Amino acid sequence: MAILSSPVAIHLLADNADLIAPIGELRWREWGHAPDPEDLD
C-alpha cells in the first residue's frame, strides 16, 4: 500500500493582517462563555 502525502504550508497570521479580526472572533465564539462577555465590544 502506497502512502501519498501532500505538502504542508504554514503561514503566519501576522503576515495576513486582514484575517486577525475574523480569526479572533471565531476563537471568541468557540471559547467565550459565561461569565465572559457575550459581545466583542
Secondary structure, 3 states (H helix, E strand, C coil): CCCCCCCCCCCCHHHCHHHHHHHHHHHHHHHCCCCCCCCCC
